[in-house]
Amino acid sequence: MTSPLKDVLLIGYGAVGAIYSLILKRSSGARVTVVARSNFGAVNAHGLDIRSAKYGNIQGWRPDRLFPKLEHALDRPYTYVFLTTKAIPELQRTPALLAPLLSNPYANTHPQPTYVLMQNGLGVETELYDALKRLKPEEEPRIVSTAVWIGTNLVSQNHVEQNAVEHNDFDRVSMGIYRRTNLTATENTPAEAALLAELAGLLRAGGSQVTVVPEIQRVKFAKNMWNAVLGASAALARESLRAFFRPPECEPGYEPGSATQSEPRAQAESRDPQTETETESERRTADVPRASPALGQYTIPLLYDALQELSAVGQKLFASPENPDGPVEGIDPDVAYKTLLNTARIHARPDSKHLASMLVDVQAGRPLEVEHVVGEVVRMGRRVGVGMPRMETLYALLLVVQNQALRKYREGAGARPQL
């Protein structure tokens, strides 16, 4: 006997939302309703073109139902509500975005769904959890946190988004139950395991790769390290990570003996061995590809040191109460070096085209996900007593960029993020 379709509501129809609405529909187990607020007009009229190396090219893709506002979708209970918007609390907080679901008449008429948060950054669940507890103090909110790895973006021309999504050949998600205070759980309860198994089964049936974990926040923390350091640095430099890591000889069209060799050589020869001793971070990153010797001397070690600061916070946050000084599961003690080396190798390649999402937002003049990606880790560091001078510097400078983007947005001159 065929199981009845589960009603699923997805809010946020950017690149990630589009691909996961497709995955949910491909599962044959979901009736998918999408709220597309900023791009409703275009996708309602023409559908959305999806160009995926994994799922194929689909012209005019549409979910089962499409609405411009959440208020229009309140005609039924939902098993799951997926949130795939950017988390920018300066513009809108999650309880305000979801207010129609969290207030009467909906809250009195229908049970609360399981909320699945597919958003970048840390601490994105906290305010929703508190709002759900205020709504029904006797119930434990059902919130599934995720860490999503996916190669997808909205197609744009001259920083103007088109009605199309590009997706490469992978989408992978780790998921776990959000717990307000417990960061050291080692297993799910039977009820939690059943909830996660059902949700994971739906996504796997649609083609996505899914990992279920007993404690998701350490997975999110490790993933966020890349965004907080490398994404933020690209945004501040207003350059792709190729400008950090691609050596001249890996540039497309490079010819031996060309002028591109002269400047890096001069930079290398300008070092005074009597006054400029090699630092430990420079030695540790000696085999990391770099765009010039000067970047290898200063920039690459800075990135390494910033990643090390985050690693130290993770070691404190997720330490086992029984062995607080022991190794922390999920936080590789060598994560800073491995993250830097793996990223450098990808972006040093001649065929590398990837742009960090924070850089894309800067280029388009959009507000950034600063608070949950960078600000939250700085606050975490202060709470556990770990000094983070490099991360605090990145955060302080990003606040300037964010302030200008918010001003332009509120004056109507800036680009709109996918909220």
C-alpha positions as CSV (number, residue, x, y, z in Angstrom):
1,M,0.0,0.0,0.0
2,T,1.4,3.4,-1.0
3,S,2.0,5.8,2.0
4,P,0.1,9.1,1.8
5,L,2.1,12.1,0.7
6,K,3.5,14.3,3.4
7,D,2.8,18.0,3.1
8,V,6.0,19.9,3.2
9,L,6.4,23.7,3.2
10,L,9.6,25.2,2.0
11,I,10.3,28.9,2.7
12,G,13.0,30.6,0.6
13,Y,13.3,29.9,-3.1
14,G,16.9,30.7,-3.8
15,A,19.4,28.2,-5.2
16,V,19.4,25.8,-2.1
17,G,15.6,26.0,-1.8
18,A,15.1,25.3,-5.4
19,I,17.3,22.2,-5.4
20,Y,15.8,20.8,-2.2
21,S,12.3,21.4,-3.4
22,L,13.2,19.3,-6.4
23,I,14.8,16.6,-4.2
24,L,11.6,16.5,-2.0
25,K,9.4,16.2,-5.1
26,R,11.6,13.5,-6.6
27,S,11.2,11.5,-3.4
28,S,7.6,10.7,-4.5
29,G,6.7,11.1,-0.8
30,A,6.0,14.8,-0.5
31,R,3.5,17.3,-1.7
32,V,5.7,20.5,-1.9
33,T,4.5,24.0,-1.2
34,V,7.0,26.8,-1.7
35,V,6.9,30.4,-0.5
36,A,9.0,32.5,-2.9
37,R,8.8,36.0,-1.7
38,S,11.4,37.9,-3.6
39,N,11.2,36.0,-6.9
40,F,7.6,34.9,-6.9
41,G,6.6,36.9,-10.0
42,A,9.3,35.4,-12.3
43,V,9.0,31.8,-11.1
44,N,5.2,31.9,-11.1
45,A,5.1,33.1,-14.7
46,H,7.9,31.0,-16.2
47,G,8.9,28.4,-13.6
48,L,12.5,28.0,-12.7
49,D,15.2,26.6,-15.0
50,I,17.4,24.1,-13.2
51,R,20.7,23.1,-14.8
52,S,22.0,20.2,-12.7
53,A,24.9,17.8,-13.5
54,K,23.2,15.4,-11.0
55,Y,19.5,15.8,-11.7
56,G,19.5,17.0,-15.3
57,N,18.3,20.1,-17.0
58,I,14.7,21.0,-16.2
59,Q,13.0,23.9,-17.9
60,G,10.3,25.7,-16.0
61,W,10.5,23.6,-12.8
62,R,7.5,24.1,-10.5
63,P,6.7,22.7,-7.1
64,D,3.1,21.5,-6.4
65,R,2.1,24.9,-5.0
66,L,3.8,28.3,-5.1
67,F,2.9,31.4,-3.0
68,P,4.4,34.9,-2.6
69,K,3.5,35.0,1.1
70,L,3.4,32.5,4.0
71,E,-0.1,33.7,4.9
72,H,-1.4,32.2,1.7
73,A,-0.1,28.7,2.6
74,L,-1.9,28.3,5.9
75,D,-4.7,26.1,4.6
76,R,-3.3,22.8,5.9
77,P,-1.0,21.2,8.5
78,Y,2.6,20.4,7.4
79,T,4.7,17.6,8.5
80,Y,7.9,19.6,7.8
81,V,8.7,23.2,7.3
82,F,12.1,23.7,5.6
83,L,13.7,27.1,6.0
84,T,16.3,27.8,3.3
85,T,16.5,31.6,3.6
86,K,19.6,33.6,4.4
87,A,19.8,34.2,8.1
88,I,20.2,38.0,8.4
89,P,18.7,39.1,11.8
90,E,19.3,42.8,11.1
91,L,16.6,42.5,8.4
92,Q,14.3,39.8,9.8
93,R,14.4,37.4,12.7
94,T,13.1,33.9,12.3
95,P,10.1,34.1,14.7
96,A,8.9,37.2,12.7
97,L,9.3,35.4,9.4
98,L,7.4,32.4,10.7
99,A,4.9,34.4,12.8
100,P,1.8,33.1,10.8
101,L,2.7,29.6,11.8
102,L,3.4,30.5,15.4
103,S,0.2,32.5,16.1
104,N,-3.6,32.1,15.9
105,P,-5.6,30.9,14.2
106,Y,-3.0,28.5,12.7
107,A,-1.4,27.5,16.0
108,N,-4.7,26.6,17.5
109,T,-6.0,24.8,14.5
110,H,-3.0,22.7,13.5
111,P,-0.1,20.9,15.3
112,Q,3.3,22.5,15.0
113,P,5.4,20.9,12.3
114,T,9.0,19.7,12.5
115,Y,11.1,22.7,11.5
116,V,14.2,21.8,9.3
117,L,16.7,24.7,9.2
118,M,19.0,24.7,6.2
119,Q,20.8,27.9,6.8
120,N,24.4,29.0,7.1
121,G,25.9,29.9,10.4
122,L,25.5,29.1,14.1
123,G,22.8,29.9,16.5
124,V,20.1,30.2,13.8
125,E,17.8,27.9,15.8
126,T,17.8,29.7,19.1
127,E,15.1,32.3,18.7
128,L,12.8,29.8,17.0
129,Y,13.2,27.4,19.8
130,D,12.4,30.1,22.4
131,A,9.3,31.2,20.4
132,L,8.0,27.6,20.2
133,K,8.5,27.1,23.9
134,R,6.6,30.3,24.6
135,L,3.8,29.0,22.3
136,K,3.5,25.6,23.9
137,P,5.6,25.4,27.1
138,E,4.6,21.8,27.8
139,E,6.1,20.6,24.5
140,E,9.7,20.2,23.4
141,P,10.1,22.0,20.0
142,R,10.9,19.7,17.1
143,I,13.8,21.5,15.3
144,V,16.2,19.6,13.0
145,S,19.5,21.4,12.4
146,T,21.5,20.8,9.3
147,A,24.9,21.3,7.8
148,V,24.5,21.4,4.0
149,W,27.2,21.0,1.4
150,I,26.0,21.8,-2.0
151,G,27.4,23.3,-5.2
152,T,24.6,25.5,-6.4
153,N,24.0,29.2,-7.2
154,L,21.4,31.4,-8.9
155,V,22.6,32.3,-12.4
156,S,23.5,36.0,-12.7
157,Q,24.6,38.4,-15.3
158,N,26.4,41.6,-14.1
159,H,25.4,40.6,-10.6
160,V,21.7,40.6,-11.5
161,E,20.1,37.2,-10.8
162,Q,18.4,35.4,-13.6
163,N,15.5,32.9,-13.4
164,A,17.8,29.9,-13.4
165,V,19.8,27.8,-11.0
166,E,23.0,25.9,-11.6
167,H,23.9,22.8,-9.6
168,N,26.9,20.6,-9.9
169,D,27.0,16.9,-9.1
170,F,26.7,16.8,-5.3
171,D,24.4,17.7,-2.4
172,R,25.0,16.4,1.0
173,V,23.4,17.1,4.3
174,S,24.2,16.1,7.9
175,M,21.3,16.5,10.3
176,G,20.5,16.2,14.0
177,I,18.1,17.3,16.7
178,Y,18.6,20.8,18.0
179,R,19.0,20.9,21.7
180,R,19.1,24.2,23.4
181,T,21.9,23.5,25.9
182,N,23.2,20.0,25.4
183,L,26.3,20.0,23.1
184,T,27.7,16.7,24.2
185,A,24.9,14.2,23.5
186,T,26.2,10.8,22.2
187,E,22.9,9.3,21.1
188,N,19.4,10.1,20.0
189,T,16.4,9.0,21.9
190,P,14.1,6.5,20.2
191,A,11.7,9.2,19.3
192,E,14.4,11.5,17.9
193,A,15.9,8.6,15.9
194,A,12.5,7.8,14.4
195,L,11.9,11.4,13.4
196,L,15.4,11.7,11.8
197,A,15.1,8.4,10.0
198,E,11.8,9.4,8.4
199,L,13.1,12.8,7.3
200,A,16.4,11.3,6.1
201,G,14.5,8.6,4.1
202,L,12.5,11.3,2.3
203,L,15.6,13.2,1.2
204,R,17.5,10.0,0.3
205,A,14.6,8.9,-1.8
206,G,14.9,12.2,-3.7
207,G,18.6,11.6,-4.4
208,S,20.4,13.5,-1.7
209,Q,23.2,12.1,0.5
210,V,22.2,12.3,4.1
211,T,24.1,11.6,7.4
212,V,22.3,11.5,10.7
213,V,24.3,12.4,13.8
214,P,23.5,12.4,17.5
215,E,24.9,15.9,18.0
216,I,24.8,18.3,15.1
217,Q,26.2,21.5,16.4
218,R,29.8,20.4,16.2
219,V,29.3,19.4,12.6
220,K,27.8,22.9,11.9
221,F,30.7,24.5,13.8
222,A,33.3,22.7,11.8
223,K,31.6,23.6,8.5
224,N,31.2,27.2,9.6
225,M,34.9,27.6,10.0
226,W,35.4,27.8,6.3
227,N,32.7,30.5,5.9
228,A,33.9,32.4,8.9
229,V,37.5,32.7,7.8
230,L,37.8,32.0,4.1
231,G,34.4,33.3,3.0
232,A,34.8,36.4,5.1
233,S,38.4,37.1,3.9
234,A,37.3,36.8,0.3
235,A,34.5,39.2,1.0
236,L,36.8,41.8,2.6
237,A,39.4,41.5,-0.1
238,R,36.6,41.6,-2.8
239,E,38.5,38.9,-4.6
240,S,37.9,35.2,-5.2
241,L,40.0,32.7,-3.3
242,R,42.0,32.2,-6.5
243,A,43.6,35.5,-5.7
244,F,44.8,34.0,-2.5
245,F,45.9,30.5,-3.6
246,R,46.5,30.3,-7.4
247,P,50.2,30.5,-8.2
248,P,51.1,32.3,-11.4
249,E,52.1,29.1,-13.2
250,C,48.5,27.8,-12.7
251,E,46.8,30.8,-14.3
252,P,45.0,30.0,-17.5
253,G,47.2,31.0,-20.5
254,Y,50.4,31.0,-18.4
255,E,53.7,30.8,-20.4
256,P,57.1,30.1,-18.8
257,G,59.2,33.2,-18.6
258,S,56.2,35.6,-18.8
259,A,56.1,38.9,-16.9
260,T,53.8,37.3,-14.3
261,Q,56.9,35.7,-12.8
262,S,58.9,38.9,-12.1
263,E,56.8,40.4,-9.3
264,P,56.6,37.3,-7.1
265,R,60.3,36.7,-7.5
266,A,61.0,40.3,-6.4
267,Q,58.8,39.8,-3.4
268,A,60.6,36.7,-2.4
269,E,64.0,38.3,-2.8
270,S,62.9,41.4,-0.7
271,R,62.8,39.4,2.5
272,D,65.6,40.3,4.9
273,P,66.7,37.0,6.7
274,Q,68.3,39.2,9.5
275,T,65.1,41.0,10.5
276,E,62.2,38.8,9.2
277,T,62.3,35.4,10.8
278,E,59.9,32.7,9.6
279,T,57.0,32.3,12.0
280,E,55.6,29.0,13.2
281,S,52.4,29.5,11.2
282,E,54.5,30.3,8.1
283,R,56.4,27.0,8.5
284,R,53.2,25.1,9.2
285,T,51.6,26.3,5.9
286,A,54.8,26.1,3.8
287,D,53.2,23.6,1.4
288,V,49.9,25.5,0.9
289,P,49.6,26.9,-2.6
290,R,49.8,30.7,-2.7
291,A,49.4,33.4,-5.3
292,S,52.7,35.0,-4.4
293,P,55.5,34.6,-1.9
294,A,54.3,37.7,0.0
295,L,50.9,36.1,0.5
296,G,52.7,32.9,1.7
297,Q,54.6,35.0,4.2
298,Y,51.7,37.0,5.6
299,T,48.2,36.2,4.3
300,I,48.2,32.4,4.4
301,P,49.6,32.3,7.9
302,L,46.9,34.8,9.0
303,L,44.2,32.6,7.6
304,Y,45.7,29.6,9.4
305,D,45.9,31.4,12.7
306,A,42.3,32.5,12.4
307,L,41.2,28.9,11.8
308,Q,43.3,27.9,14.8
309,E,41.4,30.3,16.9
310,L,38.1,28.7,15.8
311,S,39.5,25.3,16.5
312,A,40.4,26.3,20.0
313,V,36.8,27.5,20.6
314,G,35.4,24.2,19.3
315,Q,37.7,22.2,21.6
316,K,36.2,24.1,24.6
317,L,32.6,24.1,23.5
318,F,32.3,20.4,22.6
319,A,34.7,18.8,25.2
320,S,33.3,15.8,27.0
321,P,32.4,16.6,30.6
322,E,34.2,13.3,31.6
323,N,37.4,14.2,29.8
324,P,37.5,18.0,29.2
325,D,41.1,18.0,28.1
326,G,40.8,15.0,25.8
327,P,40.2,14.9,22.1
328,V,36.9,16.3,20.9
329,E,34.9,14.0,18.5
330,G,34.0,15.9,15.3
331,I,36.7,18.6,15.7
332,D,39.9,17.4,14.0
333,P,42.9,18.8,15.9
334,D,44.5,19.5,12.5
335,V,41.3,21.1,11.0
336,A,43.0,24.5,10.4
337,Y,45.8,23.1,8.3
338,K,43.6,20.6,6.4
339,T,40.9,23.2,5.7
340,L,43.5,25.6,4.3
341,L,45.3,23.0,2.2
342,N,42.2,21.5,0.7
343,T,40.7,24.9,-0.1
344,A,44.0,26.1,-1.6
345,R,44.4,23.0,-3.8
346,I,40.8,23.5,-5.2
347,H,41.2,27.2,-5.9
348,A,44.7,26.9,-7.3
349,R,43.5,24.8,-10.2
350,P,43.2,26.6,-13.6
351,D,39.5,25.5,-13.9
352,S,38.4,26.8,-10.6
353,K,35.4,29.2,-10.8
354,H,33.8,29.0,-7.4
355,L,33.0,32.2,-5.5
356,A,32.4,32.3,-1.8
357,S,28.8,33.2,-1.1
358,M,29.7,36.1,1.1
359,L,31.8,37.5,-1.7
360,V,28.9,37.1,-4.1
361,D,26.7,39.1,-1.7
362,V,29.4,41.9,-1.4
363,Q,29.7,42.1,-5.2
364,A,25.9,42.4,-5.6
365,G,25.7,45.0,-2.8
366,R,23.5,42.8,-0.6
367,P,23.5,42.5,3.2
368,L,25.6,39.6,4.5
369,E,25.2,36.7,6.9
370,V,27.7,38.4,9.2
371,E,26.1,37.8,12.6
372,H,25.5,34.0,12.4
373,V,28.6,33.2,10.4
374,V,31.2,35.4,12.1
375,G,29.7,37.3,15.0
376,E,28.3,34.2,16.7
377,V,31.7,32.5,16.8
378,V,33.3,35.6,18.3
379,R,30.6,35.7,21.0
380,M,31.2,32.0,21.6
381,G,34.9,32.6,22.0
382,R,34.2,35.3,24.6
383,R,31.8,33.0,26.5
384,V,34.4,30.2,26.8
385,G,37.3,32.5,27.4
386,V,39.3,31.9,24.2
387,G,41.1,34.9,22.7
388,M,40.3,35.5,19.1
389,P,42.1,38.7,17.9
390,R,42.1,37.7,14.2
391,M,38.4,36.7,14.2
392,E,37.5,39.8,16.0
393,T,39.3,41.9,13.4
394,L,37.5,40.1,10.6
395,Y,34.2,40.7,12.4
396,A,34.9,44.3,13.1
397,L,35.7,45.0,9.4
398,L,32.8,43.1,8.1
399,L,30.5,45.2,10.3
400,V,31.6,48.2,8.3
401,V,30.7,46.5,5.0
402,Q,27.4,45.3,6.5
403,N,26.5,48.7,7.8
404,Q,26.9,50.2,4.3
405,A,24.9,47.4,2.7
406,L,22.1,47.8,5.2
407,R,21.9,51.5,4.7
408,K,21.6,51.1,0.9
409,Y,19.0,48.3,1.3
410,R,16.9,50.5,3.6
411,E,17.2,53.4,1.3
412,G,16.0,51.2,-1.5
413,A,19.2,51.3,-3.5
414,G,20.7,48.0,-2.5
415,A,20.0,44.5,-3.8
416,R,17.6,42.3,-1.9
417,P,18.9,39.1,-0.3
418,Q,17.0,35.9,-0.5
419,L,15.1,36.2,2.8
